[in-house]
Amino acid sequence: MKFNYKFSNLLGTVYRKGNVLFTNDGNTVISPVGNRITLFDLRNSKANTLPVEADHNFVTLALSPSGTLLIAVTEHGECYMISLASRTVIHRRNFMRPIRAVKFSPDGRHFAMTKENKIFIFKTPGRATGAFEAFIIERVYSCFVDDTTCVDWSSDSRFVVVGSRDMTVKVIAVVKIKHFKLNTFTSHSDELVGVFFAENSLDCFTVARNNVLCTWQASVELADIEEDDGAEAMDENDSDNEGGKDFFYRREGKHFLKDTIKAEEIVSVMSACYNSKTKHMAVGFSNGAFTLLELPEFIIIQSLSLEGYDISAVEFNLTGDWLALASSSRGQLVVYEWQSEGFVLKQQGHTNNMTCLDYSPSGQYVVTGGDDGKVKLWNLSTGFCFVTFSEHTSGISAVKFTQNGKAVLSASYDGTVRATDVKRYRNFKTFTSPEPTQFISLCVDSSGEVVCAGSQDTFEVFVWSMQTGRLVEVLAGHTAPVSGIVFSPIAPLLISSSWDKTCKVWQMFTSKGTRETIQLGADCLAVEVRPDGREFAVSTLDGCITMFDVDTAAQVHCIEGRYDLHTGRREGDLVTAKRLQKVQAFTTLCYTADGECVLAAGRSKVICIYHVGEQVLLRRFEITCNLSLDGLNDMFDRKKMSEFGNLNLVEERDDDPTMLVKMNLPGSKKLDNSTRTYRPEVRVAAVRFSPTGRAFSAVSTEGLLSYSLDASLAFDPYDLEMDITSDKVRDTASAGNWSEALMLAFRLNEKDVLREVFEAVPISNAELVASQLPQVYVEKLLSFLAAGLESTSKIELYMRWVHTTLMTHGESLKDRSPRVVALLKALQKSITLRQRDLYRVCEKTRHAIRYVVEVNAKSKTVQTKGDEMEDSEDDILNEKEPEMEECNLGGGDVEDGTSVGTAA
């Protein structure tokens, strides 16, 4: 089995904090999701996370006018310059202080950055400036008393307007301007949230935190300002009162934004943006309301609300038709089309920790549950959540797909197990116990008729019938919470694990007693059965993973993985990380598709893959390096250690004045994003392998992480020899030895060469070539077809190969079904995806297709009638030819009508 899994996507988290951006074409939204960045393609309905990971959460983003350079700054001031063309980090610099705003100039030659009480002007690397060194400082202005918060450029890239927490706004000339001195506005009484220039003008609009909007008119037009090469550059010591006599600002209006939303409670402005082309401004408030205005007339276009949560970021696209709204307290991202008053995108992750997940049988979808009581279904191909179920009133402890994939089961701490139809999106069954109890484990048999749930309070296993919804059996015997239950896929056996240090095998449908009770040396935390049903694994509190034979209940293998779970020291820990290592354990398990390895994770930042037979660690994946989370560092900074403990535990007021310091209840570990003031702890709640075997997912503090195999990332040949080269493969194919060329291409295993040889094989020879392939190459051919069908445009060619291969080798594949089940599921997934894509295209254009077919049929009918008329005319001419021959008995040459007339 291959283990070169790479991070592919981040789901479940659409926005954390910071600003959001639109690309220049307006079709993609760029959103910071913790220490990663996700791109939401609105046209193709697809979300993709960049393979860039920072040490802390991103809070500030800026995109160049060319759309190829992205600047992302973390909350600790580490700046990343990212190329969107190559999707890699090309430059990096640590400014050691928070950066509140970054903005590129309209000509793309410079970008401005706010840091402390200064404003920095940098030169953009690239051909336009002739400089390829990053972060070349052009100018630095330190004319503020407090931290600078926002910045904007004039349309000609010669001026910047900067807002600060000292309640002042300053207009600064980046180039040397005749008769220009520093201009300062002092009409605000709170921190500036946004400052903006009008289009082709020096008129300004300033928005403060206390709902005040001011409009400022410049005394001169932008086109009338001349540069002076002989003038001295504007110095930071230039007095504000010595402004040029020909250049000054006048306040034209002062408006109170709270009046636009008619709010009775205390609200403040959280974000603002301005589109200079359409002259529209959007303002987001702390109560979830947002207002769309037309400036400078201050005309209210729309005023709406997003369910009472703060709007942390707003942004227009280039044309001003779409407005992106983001809420950090709710983790929601919305793209709103204000003209039609509809939503282009509306995505929201779990507002609290994710706790569980499960794959659909086809591997296309993933269901997740969280502490917020919601169950969400995610499409892995698009990265979007397409339905959310919120019937539960408490946190979700376990979720399961039925074997046919038509229903989702969810167990909750509210004492219910709910079955939901994934086609109609409705809750059709609710299972409860006679006495109220909390369910912490869940399973369903292979037929989908029996549902079981383990209790945390009564220590029992409840068994229900899916059809009737009635309680069938209550299995008692455990003396502690039932941490895990699982059905055997080949026999009517139920395996349960408990904190009472026992694992029980129940004989279902035949007797009421247990078949076997297995005593372990520590509390059981999780149980998982192998896909073939011959073995099951149990994770215990002492950090061991023990495997047992299902038939004999004998121990087969034991893996001691306590020290493989690398853990850091959390802020509240009183012992070192080395001592914490001794009490680590795996809380979630999952077998691979072939059953040879097991995937394990727990209260740590790593996911481990063990080989069961060899009992060795094969690979360890680190899910994050985000130091904004708790539990990553092995030791504390001694500068923050005092006689009273760690100073990081001392709560501080946030930069947002509307957020008050809140006291956490003793023993509370839930991470409520709307109230928390401490760092969340890194942990992996659940891991699951895809039925296709080519991917696995994990729910963690960061969200739903997806890892997959990418054949283009590594060179992985099979049975390679010295004389097998790409040239030899091509020469063999040119000679017409298709089966030999295809086997050589599989042995070389270069993706481009394999595709070239495969597509060169004539489809008429497909059956002959497929019949000549050995079984090992048949599996590789099906794997290649499954991967190629997802992206190829030659769908018919690949589908005919699939049909031919399965018809030729169907019997042998059936005999080896346990080994190829993951391969066949991957093939089924690819075929289903392409069928759905084609259906969507044909459904949208079915009337046009019907019209083309009708026109084609009518044209053929007209052509047929024309051919019949021509045939009838030929028959008439053939009947007249004998008469003409009789008239030509005199021997005259018949060439035209004149000769015929003469002969007559």
PELINVEN-V157147 format. One record per residue. N is the residue number from 1. RES is the residue in three letters. PHI is phi as a letter, one per 40 degrees, with the letter a starting at -180 (none if undefined). Layout:
# PELINVEN-V157147
n:res:phi
N:RES:PHI
N:RES:PHI
This chain:
# PELINVEN-V157147
n:res:phi
1:MET:none
2:LYS:c
3:PHE:b
4:ASN:c
5:TYR:c
6:LYS:b
7:PHE:c
8:SER:b
9:ASN:a
10:LEU:b
11:LEU:b
12:GLY:g
13:THR:b
14:VAL:b
15:TYR:a
16:ARG:b
17:LYS:a
18:GLY:h
19:ASN:c
20:VAL:b
21:LEU:b
22:PHE:b
23:THR:c
24:ASN:c
25:ASP:c
26:GLY:g
27:ASN:b
28:THR:b
29:VAL:b
30:ILE:b
31:SER:b
32:PRO:c
33:VAL:b
34:GLY:g
35:ASN:c
36:ARG:b
37:ILE:b
38:THR:b
39:LEU:b
40:PHE:b
41:ASP:c
42:LEU:c
43:ARG:c
44:ASN:c
45:SER:f
46:LYS:a
47:ALA:b
48:ASN:a
49:THR:c
50:LEU:c
51:PRO:c
52:VAL:b
53:GLU:b
54:ALA:b
55:ASP:c
56:HIS:a
57:ASN:c
58:PHE:c
59:VAL:b
60:THR:b
61:LEU:b
62:ALA:a
63:LEU:b
64:SER:c
65:PRO:c
66:SER:c
67:GLY:g
68:THR:b
69:LEU:b
70:LEU:b
71:ILE:b
72:ALA:b
73:VAL:b
74:THR:c
75:GLU:c
76:HIS:b
77:GLY:g
78:GLU:c
79:CYS:b
80:TYR:b
81:MET:b
82:ILE:b
83:SER:c
84:LEU:c
85:ALA:c
86:SER:c
87:ARG:f
88:THR:b
89:VAL:c
90:ILE:b
91:HIS:a
92:ARG:a
93:ARG:a
94:ASN:b
95:PHE:c
96:MET:g
97:ARG:a
98:PRO:c
99:ILE:b
100:ARG:c
101:ALA:a
102:VAL:b
103:LYS:a
104:PHE:c
105:SER:c
106:PRO:d
107:ASP:c
108:GLY:g
109:ARG:c
110:HIS:a
111:PHE:a
112:ALA:b
113:MET:b
114:THR:c
115:LYS:a
116:GLU:f
117:ASN:b
118:LYS:b
119:ILE:b
120:PHE:b
121:ILE:b
122:PHE:b
123:LYS:c
124:THR:c
125:PRO:c
126:GLY:i
127:ARG:c
128:ALA:c
129:THR:c
130:GLY:g
131:ALA:b
132:PHE:b
133:GLU:c
134:ALA:c
135:PHE:f
136:ILE:c
137:ILE:c
138:GLU:c
139:ARG:a
140:VAL:b
141:TYR:b
142:SER:b
143:CYS:b
144:PHE:b
145:VAL:c
146:ASP:b
147:ASP:c
148:THR:c
149:THR:b
150:CYS:a
151:VAL:a
152:ASP:a
153:TRP:b
154:SER:c
155:SER:c
156:ASP:c
157:SER:g
158:ARG:b
159:PHE:b
160:VAL:b
161:VAL:b
162:VAL:b
163:GLY:b
164:SER:b
165:ARG:c
166:ASP:c
167:MET:g
168:THR:b
169:VAL:b
170:LYS:b
171:VAL:b
172:ILE:b
173:ALA:c
174:VAL:c
175:VAL:b
176:LYS:c
177:ILE:b
178:LYS:c
179:HIS:g
180:PHE:b
181:LYS:b
182:LEU:c
183:ASN:b
184:THR:b
185:PHE:b
186:THR:b
187:SER:c
188:HIS:c
189:SER:b
190:ASP:a
191:GLU:c
192:LEU:c
193:VAL:b
194:GLY:a
195:VAL:b
196:PHE:a
197:PHE:c
198:ALA:c
199:GLU:c
200:ASN:f
201:SER:a
202:LEU:c
203:ASP:c
204:CYS:b
205:PHE:b
206:THR:b
207:VAL:b
208:ALA:b
209:ARG:c
210:ASN:c
211:ASN:g
212:VAL:b
213:LEU:b
214:CYS:b
215:THR:b
216:TRP:b
217:GLN:b
218:ALA:c
219:SER:c
220:VAL:b
221:GLU:c
222:LEU:c
223:ALA:c
224:ASP:c
225:ILE:c
226:GLU:b
227:GLU:c
228:ASP:b
229:ASP:c
230:GLY:c
231:ALA:c
232:GLU:c
233:ALA:c
234:MET:c
235:ASP:c
236:GLU:c
237:ASN:c
238:ASP:c
239:SER:c
240:ASP:c
241:ASN:c
242:GLU:c
243:GLY:d
244:GLY:d
245:LYS:c
246:ASP:c
247:PHE:b
248:PHE:a
249:TYR:b
250:ARG:b
251:ARG:c
252:GLU:c
253:GLY:a
254:LYS:b
255:HIS:b
256:PHE:b
257:LEU:c
258:LYS:c
259:ASP:c
260:THR:c
261:ILE:b
262:LYS:f
263:ALA:c
264:GLU:c
265:GLU:c
266:ILE:c
267:VAL:b
268:SER:a
269:VAL:c
270:MET:b
271:SER:a
272:ALA:a
273:CYS:a
274:TYR:a
275:ASN:b
276:SER:c
277:LYS:c
278:THR:c
279:LYS:g
280:HIS:b
281:MET:b
282:ALA:b
283:VAL:b
284:GLY:b
285:PHE:b
286:SER:c
287:ASN:c
288:GLY:g
289:ALA:c
290:PHE:a
291:THR:b
292:LEU:b
293:LEU:b
294:GLU:b
295:LEU:b
296:PRO:c
297:GLU:c
298:PHE:f
299:ILE:c
300:ILE:c
301:ILE:c
302:GLN:a
303:SER:a
304:LEU:b
305:SER:b
306:LEU:b
307:GLU:f
308:GLY:g
309:TYR:b
310:ASP:c
311:ILE:b
312:SER:c
313:ALA:a
314:VAL:b
315:GLU:a
316:PHE:c
317:ASN:c
318:LEU:c
319:THR:c
320:GLY:g
321:ASP:c
322:TRP:b
323:LEU:b
324:ALA:c
325:LEU:b
326:ALA:b
327:SER:b
328:SER:c
329:SER:c
330:ARG:b
331:GLY:g
332:GLN:b
333:LEU:b
334:VAL:b
335:VAL:b
336:TYR:b
337:GLU:c
338:TRP:c
339:GLN:c
340:SER:c
341:GLU:f
342:GLY:b
343:PHE:b
344:VAL:c
345:LEU:a
346:LYS:a
347:GLN:b
348:GLN:a
349:GLY:c
350:HIS:c
351:THR:c
352:ASN:b
353:ASN:c
354:MET:c
355:THR:b
356:CYS:a
357:LEU:a
358:ASP:a
359:TYR:c
360:SER:c
361:PRO:d
362:SER:c
363:GLY:g
364:GLN:c
365:TYR:b
366:VAL:b
367:VAL:b
368:THR:b
369:GLY:b
370:GLY:b
371:ASP:c
372:ASP:c
373:GLY:g
374:LYS:b
375:VAL:b
376:LYS:b
377:LEU:b
378:TRP:b
379:ASN:c
380:LEU:c
381:SER:c
382:THR:b
383:GLY:g
384:PHE:b
385:CYS:c
386:PHE:b
387:VAL:a
388:THR:b
389:PHE:b
390:SER:b
391:GLU:c
392:HIS:c
393:THR:b
394:SER:a
395:GLY:c
396:ILE:c
397:SER:b
398:ALA:a
399:VAL:b
400:LYS:a
401:PHE:c
402:THR:c
403:GLN:c
404:ASN:c
405:GLY:g
406:LYS:c
407:ALA:a
408:VAL:b
409:LEU:b
410:SER:b
411:ALA:b
412:SER:b
413:TYR:c
414:ASP:c
415:GLY:g
416:THR:b
417:VAL:b
418:ARG:b
419:ALA:b
420:THR:b
421:ASP:c
422:VAL:c
423:LYS:c
424:ARG:c
425:TYR:f
426:ARG:b
427:ASN:c
428:PHE:c
429:LYS:a
430:THR:b
431:PHE:b
432:THR:b
433:SER:b
434:PRO:d
435:GLU:b
436:PRO:d
437:THR:a
438:GLN:c
439:PHE:c
440:ILE:b
441:SER:a
442:LEU:a
443:CYS:a
444:VAL:b
445:ASP:c
446:SER:c
447:SER:c
448:GLY:g
449:GLU:c
450:VAL:b
451:VAL:b
452:CYS:b
453:ALA:a
454:GLY:c
455:SER:c
456:GLN:c
457:ASP:c
458:THR:c
459:PHE:g
460:GLU:b
461:VAL:b
462:PHE:b
463:VAL:b
464:TRP:b
465:SER:c
466:MET:c
467:GLN:c
468:THR:c
469:GLY:g
470:ARG:c
471:LEU:c
472:VAL:c
473:GLU:a
474:VAL:b
475:LEU:c
476:ALA:b
477:GLY:i
478:HIS:c
479:THR:b
480:ALA:a
481:PRO:d
482:VAL:c
483:SER:c
484:GLY:a
485:ILE:b
486:VAL:a
487:PHE:c
488:SER:c
489:PRO:c
490:ILE:b
491:ALA:a
492:PRO:c
493:LEU:b
494:LEU:b
495:ILE:b
496:SER:b
497:SER:b
498:SER:a
499:TRP:c
500:ASP:c
501:LYS:g
502:THR:b
503:CYS:b
504:LYS:b
505:VAL:b
506:TRP:b
507:GLN:c
508:MET:c
509:PHE:g
510:THR:b
511:SER:a
512:LYS:c
513:GLY:c
514:THR:c
515:ARG:c
516:GLU:a
517:THR:b
518:ILE:b
519:GLN:c
520:LEU:b
521:GLY:c
522:ALA:a
523:ASP:c
524:CYS:c
525:LEU:b
526:ALA:a
527:VAL:b
528:GLU:a
529:VAL:b
530:ARG:c
531:PRO:d
532:ASP:c
533:GLY:g
534:ARG:c
535:GLU:a
536:PHE:b
537:ALA:b
538:VAL:b
539:SER:c
540:THR:b
541:LEU:c
542:ASP:c
543:GLY:g
544:CYS:b
545:ILE:b
546:THR:b
547:MET:b
548:PHE:b
549:ASP:c
550:VAL:c
551:ASP:c
552:THR:b
553:ALA:g
554:ALA:c
555:GLN:c
556:VAL:b
557:HIS:a
558:CYS:a
559:ILE:b
560:GLU:c
561:GLY:b
562:ARG:c
563:TYR:c
564:ASP:c
565:LEU:c
566:HIS:c
567:THR:b
568:GLY:b
569:ARG:c
570:ARG:c
571:GLU:c
572:GLY:c
573:ASP:c
574:LEU:b
575:VAL:b
576:THR:c
577:ALA:c
578:LYS:c
579:ARG:c
580:LEU:c
581:GLN:c
582:LYS:c
583:VAL:b
584:GLN:c
585:ALA:a
586:PHE:c
587:THR:b
588:THR:a
589:LEU:b
590:CYS:a
591:TYR:c
592:THR:c
593:ALA:c
594:ASP:c
595:GLY:g
596:GLU:c
597:CYS:b
598:VAL:b
599:LEU:b
600:ALA:a
601:ALA:a
602:GLY:a
603:ARG:c
604:SER:a
605:LYS:c
606:VAL:b
607:ILE:b
608:CYS:b
609:ILE:b
610:TYR:b
611:HIS:c
612:VAL:c
613:GLY:c
614:GLU:c
615:GLN:f
616:VAL:b
617:LEU:c
618:LEU:c
619:ARG:a
620:ARG:b
621:PHE:b
622:GLU:c
623:ILE:c
624:THR:a
625:CYS:b
626:ASN:c
627:LEU:c
628:SER:c
629:LEU:c
630:ASP:c
631:GLY:g
632:LEU:c
633:ASN:c
634:ASP:c
635:MET:a
636:PHE:c
637:ASP:c
638:ARG:c
639:LYS:c
640:LYS:c
641:MET:c
642:SER:b
643:GLU:c
644:PHE:c
645:GLY:h
646:ASN:c
647:LEU:c
648:ASN:c
649:LEU:c
650:VAL:c
651:GLU:c
652:GLU:b
653:ARG:c
654:ASP:c
655:ASP:c
656:ASP:c
657:PRO:c
658:THR:c
659:MET:c
660:LEU:c
661:VAL:c
662:LYS:b
663:MET:c
664:ASN:c
665:LEU:c
666:PRO:c
667:GLY:g
668:SER:c
669:LYS:b
670:LYS:c
671:LEU:b
672:ASP:c
673:ASN:c
674:SER:c
675:THR:b
676:ARG:c
677:THR:b
678:TYR:b
679:ARG:c
680:PRO:c
681:GLU:c
682:VAL:c
683:ARG:a
684:VAL:b
685:ALA:c
686:ALA:a
687:VAL:b
688:ARG:a
689:PHE:c
690:SER:c
691:PRO:d
692:THR:c
693:GLY:g
694:ARG:b
695:ALA:a
696:PHE:a
697:SER:b
698:ALA:a
699:VAL:c
700:SER:a
701:THR:c
702:GLU:c
703:GLY:h
704:LEU:c
705:LEU:c
706:SER:b
707:TYR:b
708:SER:a
709:LEU:c
710:ASP:b
711:ALA:c
712:SER:c
713:LEU:c
714:ALA:a
715:PHE:c
716:ASP:b
717:PRO:c
718:TYR:b
719:ASP:f
720:LEU:c
721:GLU:b
722:MET:c
723:ASP:c
724:ILE:c
725:THR:b
726:SER:c
727:ASP:c
728:LYS:c
729:VAL:c
730:ARG:c
731:ASP:c
732:THR:c
733:ALA:c
734:SER:c
735:ALA:c
736:GLY:g
737:ASN:c
738:TRP:c
739:SER:c
740:GLU:c
741:ALA:c
742:LEU:c
743:MET:c
744:LEU:c
745:ALA:c
746:PHE:c
747:ARG:c
748:LEU:c
749:ASN:f
750:GLU:c
751:LYS:c
752:ASP:c
753:VAL:c
754:LEU:c
755:ARG:c
756:GLU:c
757:VAL:c
758:PHE:c
759:GLU:c
760:ALA:c
761:VAL:c
762:PRO:c
763:ILE:c
764:SER:c
765:ASN:c
766:ALA:c
767:GLU:c
768:LEU:c
769:VAL:c
770:ALA:c
771:SER:c
772:GLN:c
773:LEU:c
774:PRO:c
775:GLN:c
776:VAL:c
777:TYR:c
778:VAL:c
779:GLU:c
780:LYS:c
781:LEU:c
782:LEU:c
783:SER:c
784:PHE:c
785:LEU:c
786:ALA:c
787:ALA:c
788:GLY:c
789:LEU:c
790:GLU:c
791:SER:b
792:THR:c
793:SER:c
794:LYS:c
795:ILE:c
796:GLU:c
797:LEU:d
798:TYR:c
799:MET:c
800:ARG:c
801:TRP:c
802:VAL:c
803:HIS:c
804:THR:c
805:THR:c
806:LEU:c
807:MET:c
808:THR:c
809:HIS:b
810:GLY:c
811:GLU:c
812:SER:c
813:LEU:c
814:LYS:c
815:ASP:c
816:ARG:b
817:SER:d
818:PRO:c
819:ARG:c
820:VAL:b
821:VAL:c
822:ALA:c
823:LEU:c
824:LEU:c
825:LYS:c
826:ALA:c
827:LEU:c
828:GLN:c
829:LYS:c
830:SER:c
831:ILE:c
832:THR:c
833:LEU:c
834:ARG:c
835:GLN:c
836:ARG:c
837:ASP:c
838:LEU:c
839:TYR:c
840:ARG:c
841:VAL:c
842:CYS:c
843:GLU:c
844:LYS:c
845:THR:b
846:ARG:c
847:HIS:c
848:ALA:c
849:ILE:c
850:ARG:c
851:TYR:c
852:VAL:c
853:VAL:c
854:GLU:c
855:VAL:c
856:ASN:c
857:ALA:c
858:LYS:c
859:SER:c
860:LYS:c
861:THR:c
862:VAL:c
863:GLN:c
864:THR:c
865:LYS:c
866:GLY:c
867:ASP:c
868:GLU:c
869:MET:c
870:GLU:c
871:ASP:c
872:SER:c
873:GLU:c
874:ASP:c
875:ASP:c
876:ILE:c
877:LEU:c
878:ASN:c
879:GLU:c
880:LYS:c
881:GLU:c
882:PRO:c
883:GLU:c
884:MET:c
885:GLU:c
886:GLU:c
887:CYS:c
888:ASN:b
889:LEU:c
890:GLY:c
891:GLY:g
892:GLY:c
893:ASP:c
894:VAL:c
895:GLU:b
896:ASP:a
897:GLY:c
898:THR:c
899:SER:c
900:VAL:c
901:GLY:c
902:THR:c
903:ALA:c
904:ALA:c
